[in-house]
């Protein structure tokens, strides 16, 4: 039998440095991810995950499932990160349960807990609800997890989720309001590199929940009236549109920039 233990003297075969196989396998995976993403039915409701974004028009494009600009759909690397985030959520949930928390993430029929208002045109689905556990905190409490890259994770650790990630804070406030979970929410941020977990108890911000709920109504009503909501920026070159970092945090590049600033609204 081949002895692979350290010190056995066994010479491992050198890896094949031909990048061809790496490129070929990754290209196949990317193609499959893109096909899977395109086959998903577009959301037909305002989602809590995006309602805290700065630009109401962008939220409206999303709600109306307006096709994204040519070449601005999610890139395969982004789709991989999304999937890693979902898997990370499962891992953190399992760790919490292993630690003794009574964490509920699914209804009896296997679907996520959530809320639906405005005749199904404003919806949200929570990661889970903590009903009890080994840590002294108020129960039941909303549980929301995000998997973050290292610099983003460090910023949350440094400044807290409310300042560092206002879009997540908006989501938390809405869930606490609509799911009737007013106790401080447990927010966990998983570091995608080290798998460390940052935890925060986030008090319910009723004013923020009301503001975000009003925004959702605004998007639905304007869409019903076939009116486009105002842009968040006066310039296409702004960070909100082209993407980048501001004092308020990171903005992804808007997927509807050409449409928004072109002739076809
Ligand atoms: S391009 Fe800018 S102003 Fe237009 S929808 Fe996108 S973020 Fe809003």
Boltz pocket constraint, residues with backbone or C-beta under 6 A from the ligand:
constraints:
  - pocket:
      binder: B
      contacts: [[A, 55], [A, 56], [A, 57], [A, 58], [A, 230], [A, 231], [A, 232], [A, 233], [A, 235], [A, 240], [A, 241], [A, 242], [A, 254], [A, 255], [A, 256], [A, 257], [A, 258], [A, 260], [A, 261]]
      max_distance: 6.0
